[in-house]
Amino acid sequence: MPGNTDFTATTHRLRAVSAAAVILAGLTSCASTASVESAPEAHDPLCAEVMLALPEEVGEFEQRRTTSQGTSVWGEPSAVVLRCGVEPIGPTEHPCVSPAGVDWVWIEHDDHTQLISFGREPSVELLLDQDYINESTMMNVQAALSGPVAQIEQTRECVPIDQTADDDGAD
C-alpha cells in the first residue's frame, strides 16, 4: 500500500518503540547482578516484607540486583550482602549489639564480618566485606538495615555485653 500514510506512520512508531525497548533492555542488562545463595527460609512471607522495605543506598553503596530470592547487595564489588531466612542463632559467646532496636550477633571472620539478627524468625544475615566496610561504617550499615528487619517480630532479646547469660541463656 504505497500511498497509505497512516500505515507508514504507524509502522514508524512501532519501529521506534521497538528500538527504544531494545536499547533500554541493553542498558539494564549492563547493570551487574550479584550471585548470592538464598537462605533456607528465603520464601518466608516476612522476608518479602523486609525486602520491600530495604533502602536503595546504604552509606555510599548502591543496591544491586541479585540472583536469588530474599537477598540484596550494596556496592560493586559487594560491600554489604543481606540474606533473609537464615537459620536462627541460639545462645552464643559472640557479642550482641542493638542499633536502632534490632539485636545483631557480631561474628568476625578473616575477611568479613557476619551479623545475624537475634530473636527474630526468620533471621536476617548481613555479610560485610572488611575491605570496604570499617567498624564505624558497620554500625551505620546495621542502623540503616535494622528498620526493615524490625518488621519481623522480636521474640527474644540479647543479654547486654556487661551481663552474663545466666537468666535465660540468650545473648
DSSP file with accessible surface (Angstrom, degrees, kcal/mol):
  #  RESIDUE AA STRUCTURE BP1 BP2  ACC     N-H-->O    O-->H-N    N-H-->O    O-->H-N    TCO  KAPPA ALPHA  PHI   PSI    X-CA   Y-CA   Z-CA
    1    1 A M    >         0   0  167      0, 0.0     3,-1.2     0, 0.0     6,-0.1   0.000 360.0 360.0 360.0  78.8    0.0    0.0    0.0
    2    2 A P  T 3   +     0   0  136      0, 0.0     6,-0.0     0, 0.0     0, 0.0   0.818 360.0  46.0 -63.4 -31.0    2.4    2.7   -1.2
    3    3 A G  T 3  S+     0   0   73      1,-0.1     2,-1.1     2,-0.0     0, 0.0   0.462  81.0 107.9 -95.2   3.6    0.0    5.7   -0.7
    4    4 A N    <>  +     0   0   58     -3,-1.2     4,-1.6     1,-0.2     5,-0.1  -0.643  39.2 177.1 -87.4  98.9   -1.3    4.8    2.8
    5    5 A T  H  > S+     0   0  106     -2,-1.1     4,-2.7     1,-0.2     5,-0.2   0.824  77.8  59.7 -73.6 -28.9    0.4    7.4    5.1
    6    6 A D  H  > S+     0   0  121      2,-0.2     4,-2.3     1,-0.2     5,-0.2   0.927 106.6  47.2 -62.9 -43.5   -1.5    6.1    8.2
    7    7 A F  H  > S+     0   0  122      2,-0.2     4,-2.5     1,-0.2    -2,-0.2   0.936 113.7  47.9 -63.0 -43.9    0.1    2.6    7.7
    8    8 A T  H  X S+     0   0   60     -4,-1.6     4,-2.5     2,-0.2    -2,-0.2   0.929 112.3  48.1 -65.8 -44.0    3.6    4.2    7.2
    9    9 A A  H  X S+     0   0   38     -4,-2.7     4,-2.3     2,-0.2    -1,-0.2   0.923 113.1  48.5 -64.1 -41.9    3.3    6.4   10.3
   10   10 A T  H  X S+     0   0   61     -4,-2.3     4,-2.6    -5,-0.2    -2,-0.2   0.925 110.7  51.0 -63.5 -43.3    2.1    3.5   12.5
   11   11 A T  H  X S+     0   0   33     -4,-2.5     4,-2.5     1,-0.2    -2,-0.2   0.925 110.4  49.0 -61.0 -44.1    4.9    1.3   11.2
   12   12 A H  H  X S+     0   0  108     -4,-2.5     4,-2.4     2,-0.2    -1,-0.2   0.900 110.9  50.1 -64.1 -40.1    7.5    4.0   12.0
   13   13 A R  H  X S+     0   0  155     -4,-2.3     4,-2.7     2,-0.2     5,-0.2   0.926 111.1  49.0 -63.7 -43.6    6.1    4.5   15.5
   14   14 A L  H  X S+     0   0  108     -4,-2.6     4,-2.6     1,-0.2    -2,-0.2   0.909 111.9  48.8 -62.4 -41.5    6.2    0.7   16.1
   15   15 A R  H  X S+     0   0  165     -4,-2.5     4,-2.7    -5,-0.2    -1,-0.2   0.907 111.8  49.4 -64.5 -41.4    9.8    0.6   14.9
   16   16 A A  H  X S+     0   0   62     -4,-2.4     4,-2.5     2,-0.2    -2,-0.2   0.925 112.6  46.9 -63.9 -43.6   10.7    3.5   17.2
   17   17 A V  H  X S+     0   0  101     -4,-2.7     4,-2.4     2,-0.2    -2,-0.2   0.926 113.4  49.2 -64.4 -42.7    9.1    1.9   20.2
   18   18 A S  H  X S+     0   0   70     -4,-2.6     4,-2.2    -5,-0.2    -2,-0.2   0.923 111.4  49.1 -63.1 -43.1   10.7   -1.4   19.4
   19   19 A A  H  X S+     0   0   51     -4,-2.7     4,-2.5     1,-0.2    -1,-0.2   0.921 110.8  50.4 -63.5 -41.5   14.2    0.2   19.0
   20   20 A A  H  X S+     0   0   58     -4,-2.5     4,-2.8     1,-0.2    -2,-0.2   0.910 109.7  51.1 -62.9 -39.9   13.7    2.1   22.3
   21   21 A A  H  X S+     0   0   59     -4,-2.4     4,-2.6     2,-0.2    -1,-0.2   0.911 110.3  48.9 -64.5 -40.4   12.8   -1.2   24.1
   22   22 A V  H  X S+     0   0  106     -4,-2.2     4,-2.3     2,-0.2    -2,-0.2   0.930 112.9  47.4 -65.5 -43.0   15.9   -2.9   22.7
   23   23 A I  H  X S+     0   0  109     -4,-2.5     4,-2.4     2,-0.2    -2,-0.2   0.941 112.7  49.0 -64.5 -44.3   18.1    0.0   23.8
   24   24 A L  H  X S+     0   0  109     -4,-2.8     4,-2.5     1,-0.2     5,-0.2   0.925 110.8  50.1 -61.8 -43.3   16.5    0.1   27.3
   25   25 A A  H  X S+     0   0   55     -4,-2.6     4,-1.8     1,-0.2    -1,-0.2   0.909 110.5  50.9 -62.2 -38.6   16.9   -3.7   27.6
   26   26 A G  H  X S+     0   0   32     -4,-2.3     4,-0.6     1,-0.2    -1,-0.2   0.903 110.4  48.7 -65.6 -39.7   20.6   -3.3   26.6
   27   27 A L  H >< S+     0   0  115     -4,-2.4     3,-0.8     1,-0.2     4,-0.5   0.916 112.3  47.0 -67.6 -43.1   21.2   -0.6   29.2
   28   28 A T  H >< S+     0   0   67     -4,-2.5     3,-0.8     1,-0.2    -1,-0.2   0.818 106.1  58.7 -71.3 -26.7   19.6   -2.5   32.1
   29   29 A S  H 3< S+     0   0   92     -4,-1.8    -1,-0.2    -5,-0.2    -2,-0.2   0.683  94.2  67.7 -75.4 -14.6   21.5   -5.7   31.2
   30   30 A C  T << S+     0   0  103     -3,-0.8    -1,-0.2    -4,-0.6     2,-0.2   0.740  77.5  99.3 -72.7 -24.8   24.7   -3.7   31.7
   31   31 A A  S <  S-     0   0   56     -3,-0.8     2,-0.2    -4,-0.5    33,-0.0  -0.483  85.2-113.3 -65.3 131.6   24.0   -3.4   35.4
   32   32 A S        -     0   0   41     -2,-0.2    33,-0.5     1,-0.0     2,-0.5  -0.444  24.8-149.9 -70.0 133.7   25.9   -6.0   37.3
   33   33 A T        -     0   0   74     -2,-0.2     2,-0.4    -4,-0.1    33,-0.2  -0.919  12.9-135.9-105.5 129.4   23.9   -8.8   39.0
   34   34 A A  B     -a   66   0A   6     31,-2.7    33,-1.5    -2,-0.5     2,-0.7  -0.674  10.3-133.5 -87.6 135.2   25.4  -10.3   42.2
   35   35 A S        +     0   0  110     -2,-0.4     2,-0.4    31,-0.2    31,-0.0  -0.800  36.3 166.9 -88.9 114.3   25.3  -14.0   42.6
   36   36 A V        -     0   0   16     -2,-0.7     2,-0.3    35,-0.0    35,-0.1  -0.999  35.1-125.3-132.2 132.8   24.1  -14.8   46.1
   37   37 A E        -     0   0  157     -2,-0.4    31,-0.1     1,-0.1     2,-0.1  -0.598  32.1-123.7 -76.0 130.4   22.9  -18.1   47.6
   38   38 A S        -     0   0   52     -2,-0.3    32,-0.1     1,-0.1    47,-0.1  -0.377  24.0-111.9 -72.9 155.3   19.5  -17.8   49.1
   39   39 A A    >   -     0   0    4     45,-0.5     3,-1.8    30,-0.4     4,-0.2  -0.452  31.3-104.3 -82.0 159.7   18.9  -18.8   52.7
   40   40 A P  T 3  S+     0   0   95      0, 0.0     3,-0.3     0, 0.0    46,-0.2   0.821 120.5  36.8 -56.8 -33.0   16.8  -21.9   53.5
   41   41 A E  T >  S+     0   0   93     44,-2.3     3,-2.1     1,-0.2     6,-0.2   0.035  75.7 123.6-110.1  29.1   13.7  -19.9   54.6
   42   42 A A  T <   +     0   0    5     -3,-1.8    -1,-0.2     1,-0.3    43,-0.1   0.756  68.0  65.3 -61.3 -22.0   14.0  -17.1   52.0
   43   43 A H  T 3  S+     0   0  114     -3,-0.3    -1,-0.3    -4,-0.2    -2,-0.1   0.549  72.0 122.0 -78.8  -6.2   10.5  -17.9   50.8
   44   44 A D    X>  -     0   0   42     -3,-2.1     3,-1.3     1,-0.1     4,-1.2  -0.330  69.6-129.9 -59.0 132.7    9.0  -16.8   54.2
   45   45 A P  H 3> S+     0   0   99      0, 0.0     4,-1.6     0, 0.0    -1,-0.1   0.814 107.5  62.0 -56.6 -28.8    6.4  -14.0   53.6
   46   46 A L  H 3> S+     0   0   54      1,-0.2     4,-2.0     2,-0.2     5,-0.1   0.845  97.9  57.2 -67.3 -30.0    8.2  -11.9   56.3
   47   47 A a  H <> S+     0   0    1     -3,-1.3     4,-2.9    -6,-0.2    -1,-0.2   0.895 102.3  54.9 -65.0 -38.4   11.3  -11.9   54.1
   48   48 A A  H  X S+     0   0   52     -4,-1.2     4,-2.2     1,-0.2    -1,-0.2   0.914 106.9  50.5 -61.1 -40.3    9.3  -10.4   51.3
   49   49 A E  H  X S+     0   0   91     -4,-1.6     4,-1.1     2,-0.2    -1,-0.2   0.912 111.4  48.2 -63.3 -41.9    8.3   -7.6   53.7
   50   50 A V  H >X S+     0   0    0     -4,-2.0     3,-0.8     1,-0.2     4,-0.6   0.945 110.6  51.4 -62.1 -46.8   11.9   -7.0   54.7
   51   51 A M  H >< S+     0   0   42     -4,-2.9     3,-1.0     1,-0.3    -2,-0.2   0.888 107.7  52.0 -61.1 -39.0   13.0   -7.0   51.0
   52   52 A L  H 3< S+     0   0  155     -4,-2.2    -1,-0.3     1,-0.2    -2,-0.2   0.761 109.9  50.2 -69.3 -23.1   10.4   -4.4   50.0
   53   53 A A  H << S+     0   0   42     -4,-1.1    -1,-0.2    -3,-0.8    -2,-0.2   0.472  82.3 119.8 -94.8  -1.6   11.5   -2.1   52.8
   54   54 A L    <<  -     0   0   17     -3,-1.0     2,-0.1    -4,-0.6    91,-0.1  -0.343  66.5-114.8 -68.0 143.7   15.2   -2.1   52.1
   55   55 A P        -     0   0   38      0, 0.0    -1,-0.1     0, 0.0    -2,-0.1  -0.426  10.8-132.7 -75.0 151.7   16.9    1.2   51.2
   56   56 A E  S    S+     0   0  156      1,-0.1     7,-3.3    -2,-0.1     2,-0.4   0.732  93.9  36.8 -74.4 -22.3   18.3    1.7   47.7
   57   57 A E  E     -B   62   0B 114      5,-0.2     2,-0.5    17,-0.1     5,-0.2  -0.987  60.2-168.3-131.7 142.2   21.5    3.0   49.3
   58   58 A V  E >  S-B   61   0B   2      3,-2.6     3,-2.4    -2,-0.4     2,-0.2  -0.970  72.5 -49.5-126.3 109.5   23.4    2.1   52.4
   59   59 A G  T 3  S-     0   0   64     -2,-0.5    78,-0.0     1,-0.3     0, 0.0  -0.421 123.9 -20.9  61.5-127.2   26.0    4.7   53.2
   60   60 A E  T 3  S+     0   0  170     -2,-0.2     2,-0.4    -3,-0.1    -1,-0.3   0.404 118.9  99.6 -92.2   4.3   27.9    5.3   49.9
   61   61 A F  E <   -B   58   0B  23     -3,-2.4    -3,-2.6    14,-0.1     2,-0.3  -0.778  62.2-144.2-101.7 133.7   26.9    1.9   48.4
   62   62 A E  E     -B   57   0B 129     -2,-0.4    13,-2.6    -5,-0.2    -5,-0.2  -0.696  26.0-107.8 -93.5 145.8   24.0    1.5   45.9
   63   63 A Q  E     -C   74   0C  65     -7,-3.3     2,-0.3    -2,-0.3    11,-0.3  -0.407  36.7-165.5 -70.1 142.6   21.8   -1.6   45.9
   64   64 A R  E     -C   73   0C  38      9,-2.9     9,-0.9    -2,-0.1   -31,-0.1  -0.863  26.0 -93.7-123.9 163.5   22.2   -4.1   43.0
   65   65 A R        -     0   0  162    -33,-0.5   -31,-2.7    -2,-0.3     2,-0.3  -0.360  38.7-155.4 -69.8 154.9   20.2   -6.9   41.7
   66   66 A T  B     -a   34   0A  34    -33,-0.2   -31,-0.2     5,-0.2     5,-0.0  -0.836  22.4-122.4-127.6 170.7   20.9  -10.4   43.0
   67   67 A T  S    S+     0   0   83    -33,-1.5     2,-0.3    -2,-0.3   -32,-0.1   0.439  85.4  51.5 -92.3  -0.7   20.3  -13.9   41.6
   68   68 A S  S >  S-     0   0   28    -31,-0.1     3,-0.9     3,-0.0    -2,-0.1  -0.951  84.0 -93.4-143.7 160.1   18.1  -15.3   44.3
   69   69 A Q  T 3  S+     0   0  120     -2,-0.3   -30,-0.4     1,-0.2   -27,-0.1  -0.318 102.7  19.3 -68.3 144.2   15.1  -14.7   46.5
   70   70 A G  T 3  S+     0   0    8      1,-0.2    14,-3.1   -32,-0.1     2,-0.3   0.734 101.6 109.1  72.0  23.2   15.4  -13.0   49.9
   71   71 A T  E <   + D   0  83C   7     -3,-0.9     2,-0.3    12,-0.2    -1,-0.2  -0.924  39.1 178.0-130.5 155.8   18.8  -11.4   49.1
   72   72 A S  E     - D   0  82C   3     10,-2.1    10,-3.2    -2,-0.3     2,-0.3  -0.982   8.3-160.3-151.9 155.4   20.2   -8.0   48.5
   73   73 A V  E     -CD  64  81C   0     -9,-0.9    -9,-2.9    -2,-0.3     2,-0.4  -0.991   2.2-161.3-138.4 143.3   23.6   -6.5   47.8
   74   74 A W  E   > +CD  63  80C   0      6,-2.5     6,-2.0    -2,-0.3     5,-1.8  -0.993  57.4  20.0-124.8 135.1   25.0   -3.0   48.1
   75   75 A G  T   5S-     0   0    6    -13,-2.6   -11,-0.1    -2,-0.4   -14,-0.1   0.044  82.1 -84.3  94.3 154.4   28.2   -1.9   46.4
   76   76 A E  T   5S+     0   0  131      2,-0.1     2,-0.2     1,-0.1    -1,-0.1  -0.893 124.5  31.3-139.6 107.1   30.3   -3.2   43.5
   77   77 A P  T   5S-     0   0   71      0, 0.0     2,-0.6     0, 0.0    -1,-0.1   0.570 127.4 -91.2 -67.8 171.3   32.1   -5.3   44.4
   78   78 A S  T   5 +     0   0   34     -2,-0.2    -3,-0.2     1,-0.2    -2,-0.1  -0.388  53.1 166.7 -64.7 107.6   29.6   -6.4   47.1
   79   79 A A  S   <S+     0   0    1     -5,-1.8    50,-2.4    -2,-0.6     2,-0.4   0.811  73.5  29.0 -86.9 -35.1   30.4   -4.5   50.3
   80   80 A V  E     -DE  74 128C   0     -6,-2.0    -6,-2.5    48,-0.2     2,-0.4  -0.995  66.6-174.9-131.0 127.2   27.2   -5.5   52.0
   81   81 A V  E     -DE  73 127C  24     46,-2.2    46,-2.6    -2,-0.4     2,-0.4  -0.988   5.5-165.7-121.7 130.9   25.2   -8.7   51.4
   82   82 A L  E     -DE  72 126C   0    -10,-3.2   -10,-2.1    -2,-0.4     2,-0.4  -0.960   6.2-178.4-116.8 134.0   21.9   -9.3   53.1
   83   83 A R  E     -DE  71 125C  43     42,-2.5    42,-2.9    -2,-0.4     3,-0.4  -0.988  10.4-158.0-130.4 123.1   20.2  -12.8   53.2
   84   84 A a  E    S+ E   0 124C   0    -14,-3.1   -45,-0.5    -2,-0.4    40,-0.2  -0.814  72.0  40.4 -98.8 141.0   16.8  -13.2   54.8
   85   85 A G  E    S+     0   0C   0     38,-2.6   -44,-2.3    -2,-0.4   -43,-0.2   0.618  72.4 150.8  99.8  17.6   15.7  -16.6   56.1
   86   86 A V  E     - E   0 123C  10     37,-1.6    37,-1.2    -3,-0.4    -1,-0.2  -0.366  60.2 -80.7 -75.0 162.3   18.9  -17.9   57.6
   87   87 A E        -     0   0  162     35,-0.1    -1,-0.1     1,-0.1    34,-0.0  -0.398  54.6-106.3 -63.4 132.8   18.8  -20.3   60.5
   88   88 A P        -     0   0   45      0, 0.0     2,-0.4     0, 0.0    -1,-0.1  -0.287  31.8-125.0 -60.8 144.4   18.1  -18.5   63.8
   89   89 A I        -     0   0   30     28,-0.5    30,-0.4    -3,-0.1     3,-0.1  -0.758  24.8-159.1 -93.5 137.7   21.1  -18.3   66.1
   90   90 A G        -     0   0   29     -2,-0.4    -1,-0.1     1,-0.3    81,-0.1  -0.121  50.5 -28.6 -95.8-161.2   20.8  -19.5   69.6
   91   91 A P  S    S+     0   0   91      0, 0.0     2,-0.3     0, 0.0    -1,-0.3  -0.222  74.7 169.4 -52.7 138.8   22.8  -18.8   72.7
   92   92 A T        -     0   0   32      2,-0.2    -3,-0.0    -3,-0.1    77,-0.0  -0.973  47.9-128.5-151.4 160.8   26.3  -17.8   71.8
   93   93 A E  S    S+     0   0  192     -2,-0.3    -1,-0.0    78,-0.1     0, 0.0   0.522  77.9 107.4 -87.9  -9.0   29.5  -16.4   73.2
   94   94 A H  S    S-     0   0   78      1,-0.1    -2,-0.2    11,-0.0    13,-0.1  -0.395  80.6 -98.9 -71.4 148.5   29.7  -13.8   70.3
   95   95 A P        -     0   0   63      0, 0.0    11,-2.9     0, 0.0     2,-0.4  -0.267  32.3-148.1 -66.3 154.5   28.9  -10.2   71.2
   96   96 A b  E     -F  105   0C  11      9,-0.2    65,-0.3    63,-0.2     2,-0.3  -0.990  12.6-172.8-126.4 131.4   25.5   -8.7   70.5
   97   97 A V  E     -F  104   0C  32      7,-2.5     7,-3.2    -2,-0.4    61,-0.1  -0.881  11.7-154.6-121.0 157.7   24.8   -5.1   69.6
   98   98 A S    >   +     0   0   65     -2,-0.3     3,-1.1     5,-0.2     2,-0.2  -0.442  18.7 170.4-134.7  63.0   21.4   -3.4   69.2
   99   99 A P  G >  S+     0   0   20      0, 0.0     3,-1.6     0, 0.0    -2,-0.1  -0.520  77.0   1.2 -73.2 139.7   21.5   -0.4   66.9
  100  100 A A  G 3  S-     0   0   72      1,-0.3    50,-0.1    -2,-0.2     3,-0.1   0.784 130.9 -61.9  56.7  29.6   18.0    1.0   66.1
  101  101 A G  G <  S+     0   0   50     -3,-1.1     2,-0.5     1,-0.2    -1,-0.3   0.577 107.6 113.3  80.9   9.2   16.3   -1.6   68.3
  102  102 A V    <   -     0   0    0     -3,-1.6     2,-0.4    40,-0.0    -1,-0.2  -0.966  62.0-133.5-116.3 128.0   17.4   -4.8   66.5
  103  103 A D        -     0   0   12     -2,-0.5    15,-2.7    15,-0.4     2,-0.4  -0.678  25.3-173.5 -79.6 129.0   19.7   -7.2   68.2
  104  104 A W  E     -FG  97 117C   0     -7,-3.2    -7,-2.5    -2,-0.4     2,-0.5  -0.990  20.1-140.4-125.2 128.1   22.6   -8.4   66.0
  105  105 A V  E     -FG  96 116C   0     11,-3.0    11,-1.9    -2,-0.4     2,-0.6  -0.753  22.7-144.8 -84.5 130.0   25.1  -11.1   66.9
  106  106 A W  E     + G   0 115C  26    -11,-2.9     2,-0.5    -2,-0.5     9,-0.2  -0.872  20.5 179.1-105.5 116.2   28.5  -10.0   65.7
  107  107 A I  E     - G   0 114C  20      7,-3.1     7,-3.2    -2,-0.6     2,-0.4  -0.969  16.4-147.1-123.5 119.5   30.9  -12.7   64.3
  108  108 A E  E     + G   0 113C 100     -2,-0.5     2,-0.2     5,-0.2     5,-0.2  -0.691  18.3 179.2 -87.0 134.9   34.3  -11.8   63.0
  109  109 A H        -     0   0   74      3,-2.3    -2,-0.0    -2,-0.4     0, 0.0  -0.736  44.7 -95.4-121.0 173.7   35.8  -13.8   60.1
  110  110 A D  S    S+     0   0  167     -2,-0.2     3,-0.1     1,-0.2    -1,-0.0   0.902 118.9  13.8 -58.8 -44.2   39.2  -13.4   58.4
  111  111 A D  S    S+     0   0  104      1,-0.1    19,-1.6    19,-0.0    20,-0.4   0.443 129.2  25.3-115.8  -3.2   37.9  -11.3   55.5
  112  112 A H  E     - H   0 129C  47     17,-0.2    -3,-2.3    18,-0.1     2,-0.4  -0.978  65.5-120.7-153.9 165.2   34.4  -10.3   56.6
  113  113 A T  E     -GH 108 128C   0     15,-2.3    15,-2.9    -2,-0.3     2,-0.5  -0.948  24.1-153.4-110.4 133.7   32.1   -9.6   59.5
  114  114 A Q  E     -GH 107 127C  31     -7,-3.2    -7,-3.1    -2,-0.4     2,-0.4  -0.926   9.8-172.1-108.6 128.6   28.9  -11.6   59.8
  115  115 A L  E     -GH 106 126C   0     11,-2.8    11,-3.0    -2,-0.5     2,-0.4  -0.983   1.0-170.8-120.1 132.3   25.9  -10.2   61.6
  116  116 A I  E     -GH 105 125C  14    -11,-1.9   -11,-3.0    -2,-0.4     9,-0.2  -0.989  27.2-118.5-125.5 127.9   22.8  -12.3   62.4
  117  117 A S  E     -G  104   0C   0      7,-3.0   -28,-0.5    -2,-0.4     2,-0.4  -0.377  32.2-142.9 -63.1 140.4   19.6  -10.9   63.7
  118  118 A F  S    S+     0   0    0    -15,-2.7   -15,-0.4     1,-0.2    40,-0.2  -0.895  70.9  11.7-111.9 136.2   18.8  -12.3   67.1
  119  119 A G  S    S+     0   0    3     -2,-0.4    36,-3.6   -30,-0.4    37,-0.8   0.663  99.9 104.3  80.3  16.5   15.4  -13.2   68.4
  120  120 A R  B     -I  154   0D  12     -3,-0.3    -1,-0.2    34,-0.2    34,-0.1  -0.997  64.6-126.2-132.2 133.9   13.6  -12.8   65.1
  121  121 A E  S    S+     0   0  119     32,-0.6    32,-0.2    -2,-0.4     2,-0.2  -0.992  98.1  36.7-129.0 123.0   12.3  -15.6   62.8
  122  122 A P  S    S-     0   0    8      0, 0.0     2,-0.2     0, 0.0   -35,-0.1   0.488  99.0-142.4 -72.2 154.8   13.1  -15.7   60.0
  123  123 A S  E     -E   86   0C   1    -37,-1.2   -38,-2.6    -2,-0.2   -37,-1.6  -0.554   5.4-140.0 -87.4 155.2   16.6  -14.4   60.8
  124  124 A V  E     -E   84   0C   0    -40,-0.2    -7,-3.0    -2,-0.2     2,-0.4  -0.940  11.2-156.3-118.0 137.8   18.5  -12.0   58.7
  125  125 A E  E     -EH  83 116C  15    -42,-2.9   -42,-2.5    -2,-0.4     2,-0.4  -0.929   3.3-164.0-115.1 137.3   22.2  -12.2   58.0
  126  126 A L  E     -EH  82 115C   0    -11,-3.0   -11,-2.8    -2,-0.4     2,-0.5  -0.979   2.1-163.5-116.1 133.6   24.5   -9.4   56.9
  127  127 A L  E     -EH  81 114C  44    -46,-2.6   -46,-2.2    -2,-0.4     2,-0.6  -0.983   9.2-166.6-115.9 119.6   27.9  -10.1   55.4
  128  128 A L  E     -EH  80 113C   0    -15,-2.9   -15,-2.3    -2,-0.5     2,-0.5  -0.936  17.5-134.2-114.6 118.2   30.2   -7.0   55.5
  129  129 A D  E >>  - H   0 112C  44    -50,-2.4     4,-2.0    -2,-0.6     3,-1.8  -0.577   8.6-149.8 -73.8 119.2   33.4   -7.1   53.4
  130  130 A Q  T 34 S+     0   0   65    -19,-1.6    -1,-0.2    -2,-0.5   -18,-0.1   0.665  92.9  67.0 -67.6 -15.4   36.2   -5.7   55.6
  131  131 A D  T 34 S+     0   0  134    -20,-0.4    -1,-0.3     1,-0.1     3,-0.1   0.730 118.6  21.7 -73.0 -21.6   38.0   -4.3   52.6
  132  132 A Y  T <4 S+     0   0  106     -3,-1.8     2,-0.5     1,-0.2    -2,-0.2   0.559 119.0  60.2-120.0 -17.2   35.2   -1.8   52.1
  133  133 A I     <  -     0   0    3     -4,-2.0    -1,-0.2   -54,-0.1     2,-0.2  -0.967  61.8-165.4-121.9 120.9   33.5   -1.5   55.5
  134  134 A N     >  -     0   0   95     -2,-0.5     4,-2.3    -3,-0.1    -3,-0.0  -0.465  41.5 -93.5 -95.5 176.3   35.3   -0.3   58.6
  135  135 A E  H  > S+     0   0  139      1,-0.2     4,-1.3     2,-0.2    -1,-0.1   0.888 125.2  47.5 -61.4 -38.9   34.0   -0.7   62.2
  136  136 A S  H  > S+     0   0   82      1,-0.2     4,-1.3     2,-0.2    -1,-0.2   0.906 112.1  50.1 -71.2 -36.5   32.3    2.7   62.3
  137  137 A T  H  > S+     0   0   37      1,-0.2     4,-2.5     2,-0.2    -1,-0.2   0.855 102.7  63.1 -66.1 -33.0   30.7    2.1   58.9
  138  138 A M  H  X S+     0   0    8     -4,-2.3     4,-2.8     1,-0.2    -1,-0.2   0.903 100.9  50.7 -57.9 -41.7   29.4   -1.2   60.1
  139  139 A M  H  X S+     0   0   71     -4,-1.3     4,-2.5     1,-0.2    -1,-0.2   0.900 110.0  50.0 -65.4 -37.8   27.3    0.5   62.8
  140  140 A N  H  X S+     0   0  107     -4,-1.3     4,-2.5     2,-0.2    -2,-0.2   0.902 111.1  49.1 -65.4 -40.3   25.8    2.8   60.1
  141  141 A V  H  X S+     0   0    2     -4,-2.5     4,-2.2     2,-0.2     5,-0.2   0.939 111.5  49.6 -63.7 -46.6   25.0   -0.2   57.9
  142  142 A Q  H  X S+     0   0    0     -4,-2.8     4,-1.4     1,-0.2    -2,-0.2   0.923 112.0  48.0 -58.3 -45.1   23.4   -2.0   60.9
  143  143 A A  H  X S+     0   0   45     -4,-2.5     4,-0.8     1,-0.2     3,-0.3   0.923 111.7  49.8 -63.8 -42.0   21.3    1.0   61.7
  144  144 A A  H  < S+     0   0   43     -4,-2.5    -1,-0.2     1,-0.2    -2,-0.2   0.860 117.7  39.3 -65.6 -34.1   20.2    1.5   58.1
  145  145 A L  H  X S+     0   0    0     -4,-2.2     4,-1.6     1,-0.2    -1,-0.2   0.564  97.8  77.5 -95.5  -8.0   19.2   -2.1   57.7
  146  146 A S  H  X S+     0   0    0     -4,-1.4     4,-2.5    -3,-0.3    -1,-0.2   0.861  85.8  63.1 -68.4 -34.9   17.6   -2.5   61.2
  147  147 A G  H  < S+     0   0   46     -4,-0.8     4,-0.4     2,-0.2    -1,-0.2   0.961 107.2  40.5 -55.7 -55.0   14.5   -0.7   60.2
  148  148 A P  H >4 S+     0   0   10      0, 0.0     3,-1.3     0, 0.0    -1,-0.2   0.916 116.2  51.1 -60.8 -39.0   13.4   -3.2   57.6
  149  149 A V  H >< S+     0   0    0     -4,-1.6     3,-2.3     1,-0.3    -2,-0.2   0.843  96.1  70.2 -68.6 -29.6   14.5   -6.1   59.8
  150  150 A A  T 3< S+     0   0   48     -4,-2.5    -1,-0.3     1,-0.3     4,-0.2   0.670  80.0  77.6 -63.5 -13.0   12.4   -4.7   62.7
  151  151 A Q  T <  S+     0   0   87     -3,-1.3     2,-0.5    -4,-0.4    -1,-0.3   0.721  79.5  81.0 -68.5 -19.9    9.3   -5.6   60.7
  152  152 A I  S <  S-     0   0    1     -3,-2.3  -105,-0.0    -4,-0.2     2,-0.0  -0.783  98.2-109.4 -86.3 126.6    9.9   -9.2   61.9
  153  153 A E        -     0   0  151     -2,-0.5   -32,-0.6   -32,-0.2     2,-0.5  -0.276  26.1-130.2 -59.8 136.2    8.6   -9.6   65.4
  154  154 A Q  B     +I  120   0D  52     -4,-0.2   -34,-0.2   -34,-0.1   -35,-0.1  -0.758  30.9 170.0 -89.2 127.7   11.2  -10.0   68.1
  155  155 A T        +     0   0   92    -36,-3.6     2,-0.3    -2,-0.5   -35,-0.1   0.549  66.6  29.0-112.3 -16.6   10.6  -12.9   70.4
  156  156 A R        -     0   0   84    -37,-0.8     2,-0.3   -38,-0.1    -1,-0.2  -0.974  68.5-145.3-140.6 156.6   13.9  -13.0   72.3
  157  157 A E        -     0   0  134     -2,-0.3     2,-0.1    -3,-0.1   -38,-0.1  -0.909  21.2-111.7-122.7 152.5   16.5  -10.3   73.3
  158  158 A b        -     0   0   14     -2,-0.3    13,-0.1   -40,-0.2     3,-0.0  -0.463  31.9-118.2 -73.0 149.5   20.2  -10.4   73.7
  159  159 A V        -     0   0   18     -2,-0.1   -63,-0.2     1,-0.1     6,-0.1  -0.763  42.0-100.8 -84.3 132.2   21.7  -10.0   77.1
  160  160 A P    >   -     0   0   65      0, 0.0     3,-2.3     0, 0.0    -1,-0.1  -0.180  31.0-111.8 -53.2 150.1   23.8   -6.9   77.3
  161  161 A I  T 3  S+     0   0  121    -65,-0.3    -2,-0.0     1,-0.3   -64,-0.0   0.829 115.9  57.8 -56.1 -32.9   27.5   -7.5   77.0
  162  162 A D  T 3  S+     0   0  144      2,-0.1     2,-0.3     0, 0.0    -1,-0.3   0.454 101.0  68.7 -83.1   2.9   28.1   -6.4   80.6
  163  163 A Q  S <  S-     0   0  104     -3,-2.3     2,-0.1    -4,-0.0    -4,-0.1  -0.823  83.4-116.1-114.8 160.6   25.7   -9.1   81.9
  164  164 A T        -     0   0   86     -2,-0.3     3,-0.5     1,-0.1     5,-0.1  -0.466  22.1-120.0 -88.0 166.1   26.0  -12.9   82.0
  165  165 A A  S  > S+     0   0   47      1,-0.2     4,-1.5    -2,-0.1     5,-0.1   0.107  80.5 112.0 -92.1  24.2   23.7  -15.2   80.1
  166  166 A D  T  4  +     0   0  135      1,-0.2    -1,-0.2     2,-0.2    -3,-0.0   0.837  65.4  63.0 -68.6 -29.6   22.6  -16.9   83.3
  167  167 A D  T  4 S-     0   0  139     -3,-0.5    -1,-0.2     1,-0.2    -2,-0.1   0.951 130.7 -13.5 -64.5 -53.6   19.0  -15.6   83.2
  168  168 A D  T  4 S-     0   0  107      2,-0.2    -2,-0.2    -3,-0.0    -1,-0.2   0.353  86.7-109.1-135.6   5.4   17.7  -17.1   80.0
  169  169 A G  S  < S+     0   0   28     -4,-1.5     2,-0.2     1,-0.3    -3,-0.1   0.563  78.2 125.5  78.1   6.4   20.6  -18.5   78.1
  170  170 A A              0   0    3    -79,-0.1    -1,-0.3    -5,-0.1    -2,-0.2  -0.512 360.0 360.0 -92.9 167.8   20.3  -15.7   75.4
  171  171 A D              0   0   15     -2,-0.2   -10,-0.1   -13,-0.1    -1,-0.1  -0.586 360.0 360.0 -77.8 360.0   23.0  -13.3   74.3
